Amino acid sequence: MQIDRPLAQSPARYLAEHRPDTPILFFAPAVLQETARRFRAEIDGLVTYAVKANDRPEVLNNLVAAGISAFDVASPAEMAAVRAADPRAVLHYNNPVRSEAEVQAGIALGVASWSVDDPAELQKLDAVPREAEVAVRFALPVAGAAYDFGSKFGATPELAARLLRRVAQMGFVPALCFHPGTQCHDPAAWVHYVETAAAIAEAAGVRIARLNIGGGFAADRGFEAPDHKAVFAAVAQARDTAFGEARPDLLCEPGRAMVASSCVIAARIKALRNGANTVFLNDGIYGGLTELRDIGLSRLVSVVSPDGVLRHGAAEPRIVFGPTCDSLDRLPDGLALPEDAEVGDYVLFAGMGAYSIATNTGFNGYGLRQIEMVSALE
Ligand SMILES: *Cc1c(COP(=O)(O)O)cnc(C)c1O
């Protein structure tokens, strides 16, 4: 891809040189490309990217450069973002609730795969050309995920079997899909879904072409190390056992685990109060740190001085506020920061490529607006 100026070597180097007073998302394209290649090597199937995790052109361009050619999109705007990065990109439109206008937009852009979880939504796809794949999304009570993208959508297995039969009758390429919930560490969650998928196909009397095992793969947050290989191995084995002769091809759609590790958010300490027990940062839950409220703190946090030197003091739990005038703008309590952290220092939140700039707001005139590309994150 095109690089019009030399990349800074690392976030610390950039911070020492520029001393920015607004938060920055540091993005390492090399880390993202490496992750994409690893996913492609590890699964016996197609790797797509769930665009909602981070839809920035820098991210999409680098995924295309790393060989990702199909994308999980949820809206016409995401489709446009993907096609800007790759005019030939394959679109999987996996938001199962669509207006008629959105269906038309998907048809116009040649969506290759659609997901449905409801008879009325399937009826809306009647104008879609029959070479398209339609994947029935089903849901089970969740286990193992940090929180749940899964429960908003998804038919019961009984309804899924009826929908799958109807998909086949309508002449679409039949498939099944699910999402086990995000930041899911437990291979057993996927296995349970794969076994249920086989039972649904059997009940419907339909041989499915593909099984979409969703996203949900865990990113490293400094606690339990994620093991995607274990998930893929368990999925492949469950697929072979449960489907036998009728084994479908696999595809996955990681969002978080694809992009999280490629970005670090740097937020500056604006003030310390109560004997430094209370910290005010220039980014918070209305900016790039929204998700920490829902998923909890990570351990991948460090502090550097304005000269870019790592603070080594003993870690002390703090109360941390963001920059807006809303008292809700507070991180989960107990973020441990080194005791020698000072006003003007930068707090580096690693592993923050997913659901950070994507959910950012400009509330109160703050927010995460700047992306800086770096050659490495350390
Ligand atoms: C959000 C979403 C994903 C990505 O989920 P992660 O937990 O970020 O991997 C994948 N597929 C669908 C349908 C989604 O809605």
Ligand as a Chemical Component Dictionary entry (heavy atoms), coordinates in Angstrom:
data_LIG
# 
_chem_comp.id                   LIG 
_chem_comp.type                 NON-POLYMER 
_chem_comp.pdbx_formal_charge   0 
_chem_comp.three_letter_code    LIG 
# 
loop_
_chem_comp_atom.comp_id 
_chem_comp_atom.atom_id 
_chem_comp_atom.alt_atom_id 
_chem_comp_atom.type_symbol 
_chem_comp_atom.charge 
_chem_comp_atom.model_Cartn_x 
_chem_comp_atom.model_Cartn_y 
_chem_comp_atom.model_Cartn_z 
_chem_comp_atom.pdbx_ordinal 
LIG C1 C1 C 0 -19.880 -8.265  15.309 1  
LIG C2 C2 C 0 -19.960 -9.437  14.442 2  
LIG C3 C3 C 0 -18.800 -10.172 14.162 3  
LIG C4 C4 C 0 -17.474 -9.877  14.803 4  
LIG O1 O1 O 0 -17.489 -10.225 16.148 5  
LIG P1 P1 P 0 -16.129 -10.196 17.027 6  
LIG O2 O2 O 0 -16.559 -10.661 18.362 7  
LIG O3 O3 O 0 -15.653 -8.791  17.001 8  
LIG O4 O4 O 0 -15.175 -11.120 16.349 9  
LIG C5 C5 C 0 -18.899 -11.237 13.292 10 
LIG N1 N1 N 0 -20.078 -11.552 12.722 11 
LIG C6 C6 C 0 -21.212 -10.880 12.959 12 
LIG C7 C7 C 0 -22.472 -11.297 12.274 13 
LIG C8 C8 C 0 -21.197 -9.803  13.831 14 
LIG O5 O5 O 0 -22.329 -9.123  14.080 15 
# 
loop_
_chem_comp_bond.comp_id 
_chem_comp_bond.atom_id_1 
_chem_comp_bond.atom_id_2 
_chem_comp_bond.value_order 
_chem_comp_bond.pdbx_ordinal 
LIG C1 C2 SING 1  
LIG C2 C3 SING 2  
LIG C2 C8 DOUB 3  
LIG C3 C4 SING 4  
LIG C3 C5 DOUB 5  
LIG C4 O1 SING 6  
LIG O1 P1 SING 7  
LIG P1 O2 DOUB 8  
LIG P1 O3 SING 9  
LIG P1 O4 SING 10 
LIG C5 N1 SING 11 
LIG N1 C6 DOUB 12 
LIG C6 C7 SING 13 
LIG C6 C8 SING 14 
LIG C8 O5 SING 15 
# 
